[in-house]
């Protein structure tokens, strides 16, 4: 009787090692990509051209509502820290120095793209209404534009000569882009 060969066993083991090594490279590659992901936590909203000077604190937004997509969030003043607006884990932020409701300027409100925050912005459409409340007034805006940009395209949050509301959150694969929703007061 001929001797059994161990070649099949060796080939099988080598095959498993190749597959395992390939999977390891894929998993490590995904982990490295996740480390490089642009998120609000890793790269907050960089601001340029804004001053921290604000008029009456009662003019600052305190709540944002988009009824059609079930968004109703408190809004907090996001201070400028080392050239970036701070970002909150459980509320939207109004960028200190950006416009205020009812006045000329680009009013910037932002939040993480997660449940309970700005994740539903993925479903907004032109023409939907956004309500922004301050301590003393309520303002209604109509969505005019929805677009995605890269984090370095900060012109979307720059000061303007007209009253604009800009909502800002993460989007795209691994949060590499930003979802920008702009609205005008009606």
N, C-alpha and C positions, 0 to 999 in steps of 0.2 A: 504494500500500500504506500502511495506517495505521501511524503511529508506535507503537512498543511503549511501554506505560506502565510507569513505575517504581513505581506505587502498590503493587503486590503486594510488591515488595522492601521498601519502606518499612514496610508493614504487618507483614511478617514480622520485620523487625528490631525494630520496636516490640514485637511480641509476645514475642520472645526476651528483650528487655530487661525486660519486665514479669515474665516467668517467672524470670529470673535474679535480679531484685531481690527477688521473693517468696521464693525459695530462700535468698538471703542473709539476709533477716530471720528466717527459720525457723532457720537455722544459728546466727546470732548469739543468737537467743532461747534456744536449747537450751544454748549455751555460757554465757550469763548464768545460766540456771537451775542448771547444774552448779556454777557458782561459789557459788551460794546454798545448795547441798545441805548438809544437816546430816549430817556424818560424824564418826566418832570423831576423825579427824585435825583437822577444822575446829572441832569442838565436843566436847571430851572429856567424860566423865561428870562433871557438876557434883555435888558432894557437899555436904550440909548435915547437921549433927547428928552427925558422926562425929569421933572423936578419934583421933589417931595412936597413942595408947597401946595397946599389945598386950601380952598376957602373954608366955608362953614362945614364942620364935620357932619352936620345934618343932611348935607347934599350927597354924601357917599352912599352907594348902594348897600342895602342891608338884606335884600332878598331878590331872587330871580325865579321866574315861573315861566315855563313853556307847557301849557296845559295839554296840548295835543300829543306830547311825548312823555307826559307825566313827570316833568322835572319841576321840583319846587325845593329850592336850596337857600339856606342862609348864605349871605355874602359877607366876608370879612375883609378889612383893609389889609392888603399885602404890602408890607414895608419893603423898601429897597435895602438889600443886604449884600455888600460887596459887589454891586452892579447887577444884582438879580432880584426879582421879586420872590418873596417867600411863597411857598405853596403849602396848602393845608390838606390834611388827610381826610377831613370830614366836612368840608364846606368849600364853596367857591371862593375865589379871591378876586378882589378888585385891585388892580395895579395902582399903587400909590403914585400920584402925579399924572395919571391918565385922566381923560375927560370925566365929567360928572353928568348925570342925567339932566336934561333940560338946557345944557349949555354947549357951545361950540367945543369940539375936541373929540378925540378917539377914546371912548370909554372902554377899557379892556377888562373883561371878566373871564377867569379861567379856572379850570379844575381838572383833576385826574380823570381819565377815561375809564371809569369803573362803575359798577352798579352803585346806585345811590348818589352818584355825582354826574359827570358829563358823558357817560357812555351812551345814553339815549340820543345825543347829538348826531349819531350816525344815521338817525331816521328823520332828521328835520328836512323840510322842503321850503323852497321859496314861497313867500306869501304867508307862512305861519307867523303867529304873533308871539312876541316875547314881552313879558311884563317885568319891569325893574322897579323895585320900591326903595325909597329912602325913608328916613324917620318921618318925613312930613309929606311926601308926594308919591304918586304912582305914575309911571311913564310906560307907554305902550310903543313897541317897535315892530316893524315888519321886516322879515328876513328877505334880503335882496340878493345875497351871494353866498355860495357854499363852495369851498375849495380846499385842497390839500397843498401844503407847502413843506419845505424842509426846515428844520429848526433854525438854520442860519438866515432864512428869509424873514428877517424881523421887520421889514418895511410894513407888514400887515398890522403891526401894533404901534406904528409911529404916530405922532400927533397929526391931526388933520385940521383943515379950515372949516369943516362942517361938523355937525353933530352926528357921530357914528357910534354904534355899539358893536364891539368885536368880541365874539366868544372864541375861546382858544382851548384846545385840548389835544391829546396825543391821538395818533391814528397810524395806520399802515402796519406792515409786518414788523414785529418787535418794537413798535412805537417809534419808528424811524422818521415818521412824518407828523405834521400837525394839521388838525382839522380846524379850519377857520370859517366862522359864520359871521357875516356882517349884516347889520340891520339899520334901518333909519326910523326915526321917530314918526309916528302917525298921529 
